[in-house]
Amino acid sequence: MKELMYKEFKLSMHPIAYIFLILSALLCIPNYPYYVTFFYTTLGIFFLFQGNRENRDVYYMMVLPIRKRDIVKARFYLVVCIQLAQVIACIPFAFIRGLIPLNNQVGIEANVAFFGLAFVMLGLFNLVFLTQYYKSGYKIGIPFVLSNVVIWIFIIIAETLDHIVSYMKTICESVTGENMIKQIPVLIVGILIYTAITILAYKKSADSFEKLDL
Amino acid sequence: MDVLSIQNLNKKYEKFALKNVSFNMKQGTIMGFIGRNGAGKTTTLKALLNYVHADSGAIKIFDEDFSNNEFSTKQKVGFVSGGVNYYPMKKIKTITDVTKRFYKEWDEVAYEGYLKRFHLDPEKKVSELSEGMKVKYQLALALSHHAILLIFDEPTSGLDPVSRDDLLDLFITLVEEEQVSILFSTHITSDLEKCAGYVTYIKNGEILASTDKKSFVDAYRLVKGSSEQFSEAISKKLISFKKHSDGFSGLIRTENLPITGNVEILPADLESIMIYIEKE
């Protein structure tokens, strides 16, 4: 797996995924739907897959002495690395946003609960985009549209609940230290959901990819 | 020892099927895998490497069942596809740097040697290489991890006659010097004339013959005669025939000789055999 990860970063990684990390700074905009930052993460992953298709990555990999499942596993690791890098890159900007004494008028604040919900969003993206992609091994357009339909529905639901459910309304819409501690369960649940559905997505994708005739 | 043994390989597609494909290959030989476009050559080779899952059949490489030993077997196999052009914008040295990590037996000294021998510049991008150079680069990679079975999918198709000849000479040298075995698919019959000791012929997904080249060629004869000499009895014995302004020509199985009439019987060459077999 070490060799495969080296290959993923050296040959497969698309520079746009690094560039989109800078977009974590979007969290500094006082009024902004912060989930959009993570939409760019998904877009970077889309470009990664597009680049690999055009570079005939699969045909390079198939000759190597590796198991077909491991091709999928290495790619999942890369996707998770990109997503975690984006989350980590967002943290300092969330702190900076916290220094601005204005409430976000167009969505959730850049707080702990937001990160928890963003994890769920990324997990849903993985579940739809990656499993759909590995059904064919080359189609990326429809999987990306489908995954974005799902994540935008999730965003709308999350933002709506933010105004309806009283725990979300009072605690998750706050950036005070005291309330952010109370938001930690949302973050933990978010991480757990992200982990569970990404593992599920990997199993499904690896099974489909193994059955594929290339 | 058989380096490769395929038994009753079947794979059904909507409009095409591989039917009971079977053949063996001995160590230290060059086998040409021949057939027209769409005959099933690439599908068979892909099945050999698990790119394509066969519906049934057994593949043994180095006497080991391939499906159970894919990981270790691929350490000893080099697959070179003429048409494939992966990572065209990457430098050769970058691709090598990544690829070599996957092979336990990677030999850097040998690799440097092949670069020199094939005049490959590691600073060049894949897209800057000619078709012949691309094949040679893949060959350098395969040989540097000491692959003992080399499988080529149409390595000569995109090459000019000089590069083609050059590559075929290299095949012969490799078998002599490195004791590798080479299986290569082609539809260019002159490739086989030059270097293959064995021929496996595939037509519409079925193996028509798999034998040494001499026996394969000896199994057929060309028949030529004038228009007057052509008769129903002759045409029935022929595999297929062509009529032209000054008479006819056709192919016959040697076992079906003699043939009535004073027609000319000539030794067949691979190209004629292929043309007439495909007309059948």
HADDOCK unambig.tbl for C-alpha pairs under 7 A between the chains (distance, minus, plus):
assign (segid A and resid 3 and name CA) (segid B and resid 101 and name CA) 5.97 0.50 0.50
assign (segid A and resid 3 and name CA) (segid B and resid 102 and name CA) 6.33 0.50 0.50
assign (segid A and resid 7 and name CA) (segid B and resid 98 and name CA) 5.62 0.50 0.50
assign (segid A and resid 55 and name CA) (segid B and resid 86 and name CA) 5.17 0.50 0.50
assign (segid A and resid 55 and name CA) (segid B and resid 87 and name CA) 4.62 0.50 0.50
assign (segid A and resid 55 and name CA) (segid B and resid 88 and name CA) 6.75 0.50 0.50
assign (segid A and resid 56 and name CA) (segid B and resid 86 and name CA) 5.03 0.50 0.50
assign (segid A and resid 56 and name CA) (segid B and resid 87 and name CA) 6.81 0.50 0.50
assign (segid A and resid 57 and name CA) (segid B and resid 86 and name CA) 6.35 0.50 0.50
assign (segid A and resid 60 and name CA) (segid B and resid 86 and name CA) 6.17 0.50 0.50
assign (segid A and resid 63 and name CA) (segid B and resid 79 and name CA) 6.26 0.50 0.50
assign (segid A and resid 64 and name CA) (segid B and resid 74 and name CA) 6.75 0.50 0.50
assign (segid A and resid 64 and name CA) (segid B and resid 102 and name CA) 6.95 0.50 0.50
assign (segid A and resid 65 and name CA) (segid B and resid 71 and name CA) 5.13 0.50 0.50
assign (segid A and resid 65 and name CA) (segid B and resid 72 and name CA) 6.90 0.50 0.50
assign (segid A and resid 65 and name CA) (segid B and resid 74 and name CA) 4.79 0.50 0.50
assign (segid A and resid 65 and name CA) (segid B and resid 75 and name CA) 5.61 0.50 0.50
assign (segid A and resid 65 and name CA) (segid B and resid 102 and name CA) 6.71 0.50 0.50
assign (segid A and resid 66 and name CA) (segid B and resid 71 and name CA) 5.70 0.50 0.50
assign (segid A and resid 67 and name CA) (segid B and resid 71 and name CA) 6.40 0.50 0.50
assign (segid A and resid 213 and name CA) (segid B and resid 51 and name CA) 5.80 0.50 0.50
assign (segid A and resid 213 and name CA) (segid B and resid 52 and name CA) 4.35 0.50 0.50
assign (segid A and resid 213 and name CA) (segid B and resid 53 and name CA) 6.21 0.50 0.50
assign (segid A and resid 214 and name CA) (segid B and resid 51 and name CA) 5.27 0.50 0.50
assign (segid A and resid 214 and name CA) (segid B and resid 52 and name CA) 5.97 0.50 0.50
